Amino acid sequence: MAGAALAQPKTPVDLELVLAADGSGSIDEDEMRLQRDGYARAITDPRVIDSIQFGHHQRIAIAYVEWGGPSSQHTVVDWTVVSDKASAETFAHNLRTRPRAAFGYNSISNALVYAADMIASNAYEGPRKIIDVSGDGPQMGGLPLPTVRAATIAQGITINGLAIDREGSGRPGGARFGISLEEHFSRDVIGGVGAFVIVANRELSFADAVLRKLILEIASNAPSGAPRLADNR
């Protein structure tokens, strides 16, 4: 009886989305503001709000995490239901004003574990669950990325990526893998139904990349298919 009383029904939403942003040592203060402001602008964009309101429940649950080294994952903005302009602006305000906390270098794997645990333990239930990883460098430490990636996908979570290819970034080059950061994300990070990578670079600004990605994630009916590298054109 007590167990039944504690088992509260979850709030239905169209999407459970964790924005897992790189806050590691390679991200300077300008890049930190670039990321946060890009996501804040995107979530309040009328096209994103229209996409949310087109859904069956007309609401999504969204959280923002910044990650660094293996022991540094931090919830900047906890789960928030976004359904309209007002709730989107609340999320954006919180995102812009919370302090920075992440430290260390690039444990994408531990960030995925943290984000997947957030999805598993939240108070929402949606037909689509996505972890949206943005970063300017490759996996450098922590749990084995292939194992974590497989376990995350097995939970029914799609991992999408946003690779930041910004001049002056402190990101390590592709020499660690012999491939570019974009290829590393495509090969080793993303996965699950409909997974994709978008690259923020000179041709596509970070703000435009985030906007495009959020619209794809929110409006998508999650078509089946192998992970792919998104075309910036």
C-alpha positions in Angstrom: 0.0 0.0 0.0 2.8 2.4 0.9 4.7 1.6 -2.2 1.6 2.2 -4.3 1.1 5.6 -2.6 4.7 6.6 -3.4 4.4 5.6 -7.1 3.1 8.8 -8.5 2.1 8.9 -12.2 4.5 10.7 -14.4 3.4 13.8 -16.3 3.0 13.0 -20.1 5.1 15.1 -22.4 6.1 14.8 -26.1 9.8 14.8 -25.4 12.3 14.4 -22.6 15.4 16.4 -23.6 18.7 16.9 -21.7 20.9 19.6 -23.2 24.4 18.4 -22.1 26.8 21.2 -22.9 30.6 21.2 -22.7 31.8 23.3 -19.7 35.3 21.8 -19.6 38.6 23.6 -19.4 38.7 24.1 -23.2 35.6 26.3 -23.0 36.5 29.9 -22.3 34.1 32.4 -20.9 33.1 33.7 -24.3 32.4 30.2 -25.5 30.4 29.5 -22.4 28.2 32.6 -23.0 28.0 31.6 -26.7 26.6 28.2 -25.7 24.1 29.4 -23.1 22.9 32.3 -25.1 22.5 30.1 -28.1 20.3 27.7 -26.3 18.4 30.5 -24.5 17.6 32.2 -27.8 16.7 28.9 -29.5 14.2 27.8 -26.9 12.4 31.1 -27.0 12.4 31.3 -30.8 8.8 31.3 -32.2 9.6 28.4 -34.5 10.7 26.2 -31.6 7.6 27.2 -29.6 5.4 26.4 -32.6 7.1 23.0 -32.9 6.3 22.3 -29.2 2.7 23.3 -29.5 2.3 21.1 -32.6 2.9 18.0 -30.5 0.3 15.8 -29.0 0.7 17.1 -25.5 1.9 20.5 -26.5 4.7 20.4 -24.0 8.2 19.1 -23.5 10.4 18.5 -20.5 13.9 20.0 -20.8 17.0 20.2 -18.6 20.4 21.8 -19.1 23.6 20.2 -17.8 27.2 21.3 -18.1 30.0 18.7 -17.9 33.7 18.7 -17.7 36.0 15.9 -16.4 34.9 12.5 -15.1 33.8 13.9 -11.7 32.2 17.1 -13.0 28.6 17.0 -14.2 26.3 19.8 -13.0 22.6 20.5 -13.5 22.4 24.2 -14.4 18.7 24.2 -15.0 16.7 21.3 -13.7 13.7 19.7 -15.4 11.3 22.4 -16.7 8.1 21.9 -18.7 8.1 24.2 -21.7 4.8 24.7 -23.4 4.6 28.4 -24.5 6.6 31.6 -24.7 6.3 32.3 -20.9 7.7 29.0 -19.8 10.4 29.1 -22.5 11.5 32.6 -21.3 11.7 31.3 -17.7 14.0 28.5 -18.8 16.1 30.9 -20.8 16.4 33.4 -17.9 17.6 30.6 -15.5 20.1 29.4 -18.1 21.6 32.8 -18.6 21.9 33.6 -14.9 23.1 30.4 -13.2 26.9 30.2 -12.3 29.4 28.1 -14.0 30.5 25.0 -12.2 32.2 22.4 -14.4 35.9 21.7 -14.4 38.4 19.3 -15.9 38.6 17.9 -19.4 36.1 16.1 -21.6 34.4 13.1 -20.2 31.6 12.7 -22.6 30.9 9.2 -21.3 30.3 10.4 -17.7 28.1 13.2 -19.0 26.0 10.6 -20.8 25.6 8.5 -17.6 24.6 11.6 -15.7 22.1 12.7 -18.3 20.6 9.2 -18.7 20.1 9.0 -14.9 18.3 12.3 -15.0 15.9 10.9 -17.7 15.3 7.7 -15.7 14.5 9.5 -12.5 12.5 12.4 -13.6 8.7 13.0 -13.2 7.9 12.9 -16.9 7.2 10.3 -19.5 7.5 11.0 -23.2 7.6 8.8 -26.3 11.0 10.3 -27.2 14.0 10.7 -24.9 17.1 12.6 -26.2 20.5 13.6 -24.8 21.8 16.5 -26.9 25.6 16.6 -26.4 27.5 19.8 -27.5 31.2 20.1 -27.2 34.5 21.4 -28.7 36.6 18.4 -28.0 36.7 14.6 -28.0 36.4 12.1 -25.2 39.5 12.2 -23.0 38.7 10.3 -19.8 36.2 8.6 -17.6 34.1 5.5 -18.3 34.6 3.7 -21.6 32.6 5.6 -24.2 31.5 2.6 -26.3 30.1 0.8 -23.3 28.2 3.9 -22.0 26.9 4.8 -25.5 25.5 1.3 -26.0 23.9 1.2 -22.5 22.3 4.7 -23.1 20.9 3.6 -26.5 19.6 0.4 -24.9 17.5 2.5 -22.6 15.6 3.9 -25.6 17.5 7.2 -25.5 18.8 8.9 -28.7 22.1 10.7 -28.5 22.5 13.7 -30.8 25.6 15.8 -31.2 26.6 19.4 -31.8 30.3 19.7 -32.6 31.7 23.2 -32.0 34.3 24.0 -34.7 35.1 27.6 -33.6 38.3 29.5 -34.5 40.3 30.1 -31.3 38.6 27.2 -29.5 40.8 25.4 -27.0 39.6 22.0 -28.3 42.2 19.3 -28.9 42.6 18.5 -32.6 41.6 15.3 -34.2 45.1 13.8 -33.9 44.0 11.9 -30.8 41.7 9.8 -33.1 43.2 10.5 -36.5 39.8 11.9 -37.5 38.0 15.3 -37.1 35.9 16.1 -34.1 32.8 15.9 -36.3 33.7 12.4 -37.4 34.4 11.5 -33.8 31.0 12.6 -32.7 29.4 10.8 -35.6 31.3 7.5 -35.1 31.7 7.3 -31.3 29.1 9.6 -29.6 25.8 9.8 -31.3 23.4 6.8 -31.6 19.8 5.6 -31.4 16.8 6.2 -33.5 17.3 9.1 -35.9 20.5 10.3 -34.3 22.4 13.1 -36.0 25.3 15.6 -35.7 25.3 19.3 -36.6 28.5 21.3 -36.8 28.7 24.9 -35.6 31.4 26.6 -37.6 32.1 29.6 -39.9 29.3 28.5 -42.3 26.7 27.8 -39.6 26.9 29.9 -36.4 26.3 28.2 -33.0 23.0 30.0 -32.5 21.8 28.8 -36.0 23.0 25.3 -35.3 21.2 25.1 -32.0 18.0 26.4 -33.5 18.1 24.0 -36.3 18.9 21.1 -33.9 16.1 21.9 -31.5 13.5 22.2 -34.2 14.6 18.8 -35.6 14.5 17.2 -32.2 11.2 18.7 -31.1 9.3 18.4 -34.4 10.7 15.0 -35.4 8.6 11.8 -35.4 11.8 9.9 -34.8 12.1 8.1 -38.1 14.1 4.9 -38.0 17.6 4.8 -39.5 21.3 4.5 -38.8 23.1 7.4 -37.2 24.1 10.0 -39.7 26.3 13.1 -40.0 23.9 16.1 -40.6 24.6 18.2 -43.7 25.1 21.9 -42.8 23.8 23.1 -46.1 
